[in-house]
Amino acid sequence: MPAPLRVGIIAEPAGWHLNGLIDVCASHPAVGDVAIADPTGQVQGVFRPLTGSSTDPNWQARPHQPGAGAPPGWTKEGRPYDTPAALGAKLTASFTDHRQLLAEFQPDAVLVTTEPSKMPPLLIDCLQAGVHVFHEKPGGASVQDYRRVVEAARQSTAHLCIAFNMRGLPNVREARAIVQSGALGKLFAIQTHYVAEHPRTWLWKDLADGWMMDRDRGGGHLIFLGCHYIDLLRYVSGANVTEVAAFADTVGGEPINAEDAYAVSLRFDNGMLASLTGGFMAPSPRKHDAMHVWGSRGWLRFDPEAGDSIEWFTREGGGAPHRTLTFGPEERANGFDLFKDEFFQACQGLGDPPVTADDALWMHEIAWAARQASDSGQTQKVTLGGA
């Protein structure tokens, strides 16, 4: 049995999904000793993530004047989180400089979540040290910065994995298997959307220390949340994007430097077309998502994040042409953990990583091409590495 992994967590309170990364280190049997590097010195103790909290549980339902900022009773600090209590004896070291963590703790792997604009040099340092990397998305505030990260990964023996956790969901994997089995015939088109809550934009100045709603710091719905569906279009279809046209705008009235709504059209190398619509547009916390795949011999539809079922129709093979497959709560709950489990297994040499450096770069190339298409009013060609 492989030796437990020495895992570093490189983070700051403004890093998204930080609590989840700490929790998975605490519970996963493949993780042994853990060290934390945080320049603020807060994460290694009892800290408040910059995820927001309110004394009013119904704050999203209150009237709001665009530009007025956060409602009364809301603060940018979340609930206290006790890192030493969560990690227990696994927490063996803490640092304020990630380079010191690499030199003294010598991890096998690191989990990274910081403001995206700060990530590229951190990721490159880890990869050049031969340390496997799992990082939150996006991986930078520009596609050029992330290309440098991927180049470092290509020159390293270490894995570079971005947090496309939806790839671990059972309905997503089943959809991929159905599509790639040929059951739908030649793929014609995919329609998909992913919508989060509009009131999140009210908090633009403080939520995640402000980076989530600032395009120059790596924020905006398209790159922060829509990235999952950009990736799923490739993952489910098995095809790559060649051209992008898009509108990415701020329609909700808040003074944010990022898109809160977008409509993206894509052409793929297999001739398929796709549309992706998304943004911070829902009036309540529940997200809305769906994916519908059309082919010459059938169709398939499912809600990736909901994860409870897939419905499809096929003219191929025997049996009933119209079919439905359902997934229980436990299967859905395990999907996100499965993705991280496969990363840890890959770090131990027990399989392939769940996502590659090229997969991560494809998403960044497509997202920034969509923004450029919107800014310029011109369709953009997409190639890996921008060549």
Summary of the structure (lengths in Angstrom):
residues: 387
radius of gyration: 20.9
end to end distance: 43.1
largest distance: 61.3
contacts: 1361
relative contact order: 0.15
helix: 37%
strand: 27%
